Amino acid sequence: MAHSPYQARQADSNGVIHYPEAEHAIWQQLVSRQLKLLEGRACDEYLDGLAKLKLPSAHIPQLAEINRVLRASTGWSVAQVPALIPFETFFQLLANQQFPVATFIRRPEELDYLQEPDIFHEVFGHCPLLTNPWFAEFTHTYGKLGLKASPQQRVVLARLYWLTIEFGLVETNAGTRIYGGGILSSPKETLYSLSPEPQLQAFDALEAMRTPYRIDILQPLYLVLPNLKTLFELAQQDLLALVEQAMQLGLHAPKFPPKAA
């Protein structure tokens, strides 16, 4: 497992995490900047979840505050984790309806882009949609599948996660909107994903599993769900059978240049 330069902050005996003021200021900057961009771009289900969570803008929220809302909405909660966790731990948490949150926030010099997920990405990007039963059910199913899967199958499942939960778009009556947390927590990708530049393609689970990606670039391709309920319907399918089919068919040619050595 890769080493992270970040260290998660630990809670005190009362379960409270004490962040320095400088880190609260970074949270405030990230939230205020992103909220300006999401109107007319984020899907309604995400915005509804954001309203339910009532995330503070002036300080980093405590996990207990988020858990109260998630448990009441879908039975989910968040779990404090170190900066990086093994795949096994990740799948186990999702299978137990717990979403991992690393309790550190990015530094000012990495304000626009951070490869590893921090508390802003996890809480602001993902937690609002965990109040939605369709999204929550898909994420729960994904965790259970990951526990059953072989290491080779997990690689294929990771592509499905990337093109849905992290970088998914959805069609709505008002036009294409964002639901992927990787986009919703990135100002650059929020604007880019709905611009004429990237390729948009109707969502197909098998196609997602065969599509290579890079984590360090703006995505050249986004898959667009017809509606968010499609995730719930997908969770009812035999996804491991699809994984096997994807492995037999093989990867599509990447739509991006190879990473420089």
Contacts in CASP RR format, 6 or more apart in sequence:
PFRMAT RR
TARGET T0000
AUTHOR 0000-0000-0000
METHOD contacts of the structure
MODEL  1
MAHSPYQARQADSNGVIHYPEAEHAIWQQLVSRQLKLLEGRACDEYLDGL
AKLKLPSAHIPQLAEINRVLRASTGWSVAQVPALIPFETFFQLLANQQFP
VATFIRRPEELDYLQEPDIFHEVFGHCPLLTNPWFAEFTHTYGKLGLKAS
PQQRVVLARLYWLTIEFGLVETNAGTRIYGGGILSSPKETLYSLSPEPQL
QAFDALEAMRTPYRIDILQPLYLVLPNLKTLFELAQQDLLALVEQAMQLG
LHAPKFPPKAA
1 84 0 8 1.000
1 86 0 8 1.000
2 84 0 8 1.000
3 84 0 8 1.000
4 82 0 8 1.000
4 83 0 8 1.000
4 84 0 8 1.000
4 116 0 8 1.000
6 83 0 8 1.000
6 102 0 8 1.000
6 104 0 8 1.000
6 106 0 8 1.000
6 116 0 8 1.000
6 118 0 8 1.000
7 82 0 8 1.000
7 83 0 8 1.000
7 104 0 8 1.000
8 80 0 8 1.000
8 81 0 8 1.000
8 82 0 8 1.000
8 83 0 8 1.000
8 102 0 8 1.000
8 103 0 8 1.000
8 104 0 8 1.000
9 17 0 8 1.000
9 18 0 8 1.000
9 19 0 8 1.000
9 103 0 8 1.000
9 104 0 8 1.000
10 17 0 8 1.000
10 103 0 8 1.000
11 17 0 8 1.000
11 80 0 8 1.000
11 103 0 8 1.000
12 18 0 8 1.000
15 62 0 8 1.000
15 64 0 8 1.000
16 62 0 8 1.000
17 60 0 8 1.000
17 62 0 8 1.000
17 63 0 8 1.000
17 80 0 8 1.000
17 103 0 8 1.000
19 59 0 8 1.000
19 60 0 8 1.000
19 105 0 8 1.000
23 60 0 8 1.000
23 105 0 8 1.000
24 58 0 8 1.000
24 59 0 8 1.000
24 60 0 8 1.000
26 105 0 8 1.000
26 106 0 8 1.000
26 107 0 8 1.000
26 108 0 8 1.000
26 111 0 8 1.000
26 120 0 8 1.000
27 59 0 8 1.000
27 60 0 8 1.000
27 105 0 8 1.000
27 119 0 8 1.000
27 120 0 8 1.000
28 57 0 8 1.000
28 58 0 8 1.000
28 59 0 8 1.000
29 111 0 8 1.000
30 105 0 8 1.000
30 106 0 8 1.000
30 111 0 8 1.000
30 120 0 8 1.000
30 124 0 8 1.000
30 185 0 8 1.000
31 55 0 8 1.000
31 57 0 8 1.000
31 120 0 8 1.000
31 124 0 8 1.000
32 57 0 8 1.000
33 187 0 8 1.000
34 124 0 8 1.000
34 184 0 8 1.000
34 185 0 8 1.000
34 187 0 8 1.000
34 190 0 8 1.000
35 57 0 8 1.000
37 187 0 8 1.000
37 190 0 8 1.000
37 191 0 8 1.000
38 46 0 8 1.000
38 47 0 8 1.000
38 178 0 8 1.000
38 184 0 8 1.000
38 190 0 8 1.000
40 174 0 8 1.000
40 177 0 8 1.000
41 177 0 8 1.000
41 178 0 8 1.000
41 190 0 8 1.000
41 194 0 8 1.000
42 50 0 8 1.000
42 177 0 8 1.000
42 178 0 8 1.000
42 179 0 8 1.000
42 184 0 8 1.000
43 170 0 8 1.000
43 172 0 8 1.000
43 177 0 8 1.000
43 178 0 8 1.000
43 179 0 8 1.000
43 228 0 8 1.000
44 172 0 8 1.000
44 177 0 8 1.000
45 129 0 8 1.000
45 132 0 8 1.000
45 134 0 8 1.000
45 135 0 8 1.000
45 179 0 8 1.000
45 228 0 8 1.000
46 128 0 8 1.000
46 129 0 8 1.000
46 178 0 8 1.000
46 179 0 8 1.000
46 184 0 8 1.000
47 128 0 8 1.000
48 128 0 8 1.000
48 131 0 8 1.000
48 132 0 8 1.000
49 73 0 8 1.000
49 128 0 8 1.000
49 129 0 8 1.000
49 131 0 8 1.000
49 132 0 8 1.000
50 128 0 8 1.000
52 69 0 8 1.000
52 73 0 8 1.000
52 128 0 8 1.000
52 131 0 8 1.000
53 66 0 8 1.000
53 69 0 8 1.000
53 127 0 8 1.000
53 128 0 8 1.000
53 131 0 8 1.000
54 69 0 8 1.000
55 61 0 8 1.000
55 123 0 8 1.000
55 124 0 8 1.000
60 105 0 8 1.000
60 119 0 8 1.000
61 123 0 8 1.000
63 78 0 8 1.000
63 80 0 8 1.000
63 101 0 8 1.000
63 103 0 8 1.000
66 77 0 8 1.000
66 78 0 8 1.000
66 123 0 8 1.000
66 127 0 8 1.000
67 77 0 8 1.000
67 78 0 8 1.000
69 131 0 8 1.000
70 76 0 8 1.000
70 77 0 8 1.000
70 78 0 8 1.000
70 99 0 8 1.000
70 127 0 8 1.000
70 130 0 8 1.000
70 131 0 8 1.000
71 77 0 8 1.000
73 130 0 8 1.000
73 131 0 8 1.000
73 132 0 8 1.000
73 136 0 8 1.000
74 97 0 8 1.000
74 130 0 8 1.000
74 131 0 8 1.000
74 132 0 8 1.000
74 133 0 8 1.000
74 136 0 8 1.000
75 97 0 8 1.000
75 136 0 8 1.000
76 97 0 8 1.000
76 98 0 8 1.000
76 99 0 8 1.000
76 130 0 8 1.000
76 136 0 8 1.000
76 140 0 8 1.000
77 97 0 8 1.000
77 98 0 8 1.000
77 99 0 8 1.000
78 98 0 8 1.000
78 99 0 8 1.000
78 100 0 8 1.000
78 101 0 8 1.000
78 122 0 8 1.000
78 123 0 8 1.000
78 127 0 8 1.000
79 93 0 8 1.000
79 98 0 8 1.000
79 99 0 8 1.000
79 100 0 8 1.000
79 101 0 8 1.000
80 101 0 8 1.000
80 102 0 8 1.000
80 103 0 8 1.000
81 89 0 8 1.000
81 93 0 8 1.000
81 100 0 8 1.000
81 101 0 8 1.000
81 102 0 8 1.000
82 102 0 8 1.000
83 102 0 8 1.000
83 104 0 8 1.000
83 116 0 8 1.000
84 102 0 8 1.000
84 116 0 8 1.000
85 100 0 8 1.000
87 146 0 8 1.000
87 154 0 8 1.000
88 147 0 8 1.000
89 100 0 8 1.000
90 100 0 8 1.000
90 143 0 8 1.000
91 143 0 8 1.000
91 144 0 8 1.000
91 145 0 8 1.000
91 146 0 8 1.000
91 147 0 8 1.000
91 154 0 8 1.000
92 143 0 8 1.000
92 147 0 8 1.000
93 99 0 8 1.000
93 100 0 8 1.000
94 139 0 8 1.000
94 140 0 8 1.000
94 142 0 8 1.000
94 143 0 8 1.000
94 144 0 8 1.000
95 140 0 8 1.000
95 143 0 8 1.000
95 144 0 8 1.000
95 146 0 8 1.000
95 147 0 8 1.000
97 136 0 8 1.000
97 140 0 8 1.000
99 122 0 8 1.000
99 126 0 8 1.000
99 127 0 8 1.000
99 130 0 8 1.000
99 139 0 8 1.000
100 122 0 8 1.000
101 119 0 8 1.000
101 122 0 8 1.000
101 123 0 8 1.000
102 116 0 8 1.000
102 117 0 8 1.000
102 118 0 8 1.000
102 119 0 8 1.000
102 122 0 8 1.000
103 119 0 8 1.000
104 118 0 8 1.000
104 119 0 8 1.000
105 118 0 8 1.000
105 119 0 8 1.000
105 120 0 8 1.000
106 114 0 8 1.000
106 118 0 8 1.000
106 120 0 8 1.000
112 186 0 8 1.000
112 187 0 8 1.000
112 188 0 8 1.000
113 186 0 8 1.000
113 188 0 8 1.000
114 121 0 8 1.000
115 215 0 8 1.000
115 216 0 8 1.000
120 185 0 8 1.000
121 181 0 8 1.000
121 182 0 8 1.000
121 185 0 8 1.000
124 184 0 8 1.000
124 185 0 8 1.000
125 180 0 8 1.000
125 181 0 8 1.000
125 182 0 8 1.000
125 184 0 8 1.000
125 185 0 8 1.000
126 165 0 8 1.000
126 181 0 8 1.000
129 135 0 8 1.000
129 136 0 8 1.000
129 179 0 8 1.000
129 180 0 8 1.000
129 181 0 8 1.000
130 136 0 8 1.000
130 139 0 8 1.000
132 228 0 8 1.000
133 232 0 8 1.000
134 228 0 8 1.000
134 229 0 8 1.000
134 231 0 8 1.000
134 232 0 8 1.000
135 179 0 8 1.000
135 228 0 8 1.000
135 231 0 8 1.000
137 231 0 8 1.000
137 232 0 8 1.000
137 235 0 8 1.000
138 164 0 8 1.000
138 165 0 8 1.000
138 231 0 8 1.000
138 232 0 8 1.000
138 234 0 8 1.000
138 235 0 8 1.000
139 165 0 8 1.000
140 235 0 8 1.000
141 235 0 8 1.000
141 239 0 8 1.000
142 157 0 8 1.000
142 160 0 8 1.000
142 161 0 8 1.000
142 165 0 8 1.000
142 235 0 8 1.000
145 157 0 8 1.000
145 239 0 8 1.000
145 240 0 8 1.000
146 153 0 8 1.000
146 154 0 8 1.000
146 157 0 8 1.000
148 240 0 8 1.000
149 157 0 8 1.000
149 240 0 8 1.000
149 243 0 8 1.000
152 247 0 8 1.000
153 240 0 8 1.000
153 243 0 8 1.000
153 244 0 8 1.000
153 247 0 8 1.000
156 209 0 8 1.000
156 243 0 8 1.000
156 246 0 8 1.000
156 247 0 8 1.000
157 209 0 8 1.000
157 239 0 8 1.000
157 243 0 8 1.000
159 208 0 8 1.000
159 209 0 8 1.000
159 210 0 8 1.000
159 211 0 8 1.000
159 212 0 8 1.000
159 213 0 8 1.000
160 205 0 8 1.000
160 208 0 8 1.000
160 209 0 8 1.000
160 239 0 8 1.000
162 208 0 8 1.000
162 213 0 8 1.000
163 203 0 8 1.000
163 208 0 8 1.000
163 211 0 8 1.000
163 213 0 8 1.000
163 222 0 8 1.000
163 223 0 8 1.000
164 180 0 8 1.000
164 203 0 8 1.000
164 208 0 8 1.000
164 223 0 8 1.000
164 225 0 8 1.000
164 231 0 8 1.000
165 180 0 8 1.000
165 181 0 8 1.000
166 180 0 8 1.000
166 181 0 8 1.000
166 182 0 8 1.000
166 183 0 8 1.000
167 180 0 8 1.000
167 181 0 8 1.000
167 182 0 8 1.000
167 183 0 8 1.000
167 189 0 8 1.000
167 193 0 8 1.000
167 213 0 8 1.000
167 219 0 8 1.000
167 222 0 8 1.000
168 178 0 8 1.000
168 179 0 8 1.000
168 180 0 8 1.000
168 183 0 8 1.000
168 222 0 8 1.000
168 223 0 8 1.000
168 224 0 8 1.000
168 225 0 8 1.000
169 176 0 8 1.000
169 177 0 8 1.000
169 178 0 8 1.000
169 179 0 8 1.000
169 180 0 8 1.000
169 183 0 8 1.000
169 193 0 8 1.000
169 194 0 8 1.000
169 200 0 8 1.000
169 222 0 8 1.000
169 223 0 8 1.000
169 224 0 8 1.000
169 225 0 8 1.000
170 176 0 8 1.000
170 177 0 8 1.000
170 178 0 8 1.000
170 179 0 8 1.000
170 224 0 8 1.000
170 225 0 8 1.000
170 226 0 8 1.000
170 227 0 8 1.000
170 228 0 8 1.000
171 177 0 8 1.000
171 224 0 8 1.000
171 225 0 8 1.000
171 226 0 8 1.000
171 227 0 8 1.000
172 227 0 8 1.000
176 194 0 8 1.000
176 200 0 8 1.000
176 224 0 8 1.000
178 184 0 8 1.000
178 190 0 8 1.000
178 193 0 8 1.000
178 194 0 8 1.000
179 225 0 8 1.000
179 228 0 8 1.000
182 189 0 8 1.000
183 189 0 8 1.000
183 190 0 8 1.000
183 193 0 8 1.000
184 190 0 8 1.000
188 218 0 8 1.000
189 218 0 8 1.000
189 219 0 8 1.000
192 198 0 8 1.000
192 218 0 8 1.000
193 219 0 8 1.000
193 222 0 8 1.000
198 218 0 8 1.000
198 219 0 8 1.000
198 220 0 8 1.000
198 221 0 8 1.000
198 222 0 8 1.000
199 220 0 8 1.000
199 221 0 8 1.000
199 222 0 8 1.000
199 255 0 8 1.000
200 221 0 8 1.000
200 222 0 8 1.000
200 223 0 8 1.000
200 224 0 8 1.000
201 207 0 8 1.000
201 221 0 8 1.000
201 222 0 8 1.000
201 223 0 8 1.000
201 224 0 8 1.000
202 223 0 8 1.000
202 224 0 8 1.000
202 226 0 8 1.000
203 223 0 8 1.000
203 224 0 8 1.000
203 225 0 8 1.000
203 226 0 8 1.000
203 230 0 8 1.000
204 223 0 8 1.000
205 234 0 8 1.000
205 237 0 8 1.000
205 239 0 8 1.000
205 242 0 8 1.000
206 242 0 8 1.000
206 245 0 8 1.000
206 246 0 8 1.000
206 249 0 8 1.000
207 223 0 8 1.000
207 252 0 8 1.000
208 223 0 8 1.000
209 242 0 8 1.000
209 243 0 8 1.000
209 246 0 8 1.000
210 246 0 8 1.000
210 249 0 8 1.000
210 250 0 8 1.000
210 251 0 8 1.000
210 252 0 8 1.000
211 221 0 8 1.000
211 223 0 8 1.000
211 251 0 8 1.000
211 252 0 8 1.000
212 251 0 8 1.000
212 252 0 8 1.000
212 254 0 8 1.000
213 219 0 8 1.000
214 254 0 8 1.000
214 256 0 8 1.000
214 259 0 8 1.000
216 259 0 8 1.000
217 256 0 8 1.000
220 255 0 8 1.000
220 256 0 8 1.000
221 255 0 8 1.000
225 231 0 8 1.000
END
